[in-house]
Amino acid sequence: MENREKIILDLCGGSGAWSRPYKEAGYDVRLITLPDYDVRTYQPPDHVYGILAAPPCTEFSVLNCKAEPRPRNVDAGLSIVTACLRIIAMCRPVWWALENPSGHLREHMHTPTLTFQPWEYGDPWTKRTMIWGIFNLPPKVYSNWEDVPNKLPLYTRAGRKKPNYAYLHKSSQSLIPQLAWARPQTDAGFRAITPPGFADAFFRANK
């Protein structure tokens, strides 16, 4: 099967950063994200090859409801996660993966298939992320922060040794050449971008 015949669904994909390597390799990538598509009502096509899902972390983030004091609406968050899992069950793709930053979603899902930090794939910042699914594990490139090349002058919180992506303002985009193609409109949109090093490694492991 040629790449152009392989349908990749990028659910809640935002900028399409996770599926970008597939699109560049000629796959039939379909970005299923607001405002054009709502996963809760989306009906997938037949013969889907792979599915990437990144439901919003708003209701599962450890920090979100502390930074913005309000009750956590778990049901709203789970409705989107459930919709993604429904699409996966309908399609029965060759591989699938569902992503969320390390947080409260783990309380509602089984143990993640993979947990990683962006710097383990060469992007010099931290954002502990969990992936559930059935896919080939992309080998981690670095096991020590000190070995990661091309460190960037990104904001690092007091008392921390590494910059945390969750605290980067979108103005930091000018300091991250890997994200020069992205044009997020909000800080949340910027923070939601899949680290390019991980996206490339995942693609190489799951073609």
Secondary structure, DSSP 8 states (H G I E B T S, - for coil): --GGG-EEEEET-TTTTTTHHHHHTT-EEEEE-TTT--TTT----SSEEEEEE----TTT-TTHHHHTTS---HHHHHHHHHHHHHHHHHH--SEEEEEEESSGGGGTS-S-SEEE-GGGGT-SSB--EEEEEES-----S-S-GGG--S-------TT-SS-BGGG--GGGGGG-GGGTT---SSHHHHHTS--HHHHHHHHHH--
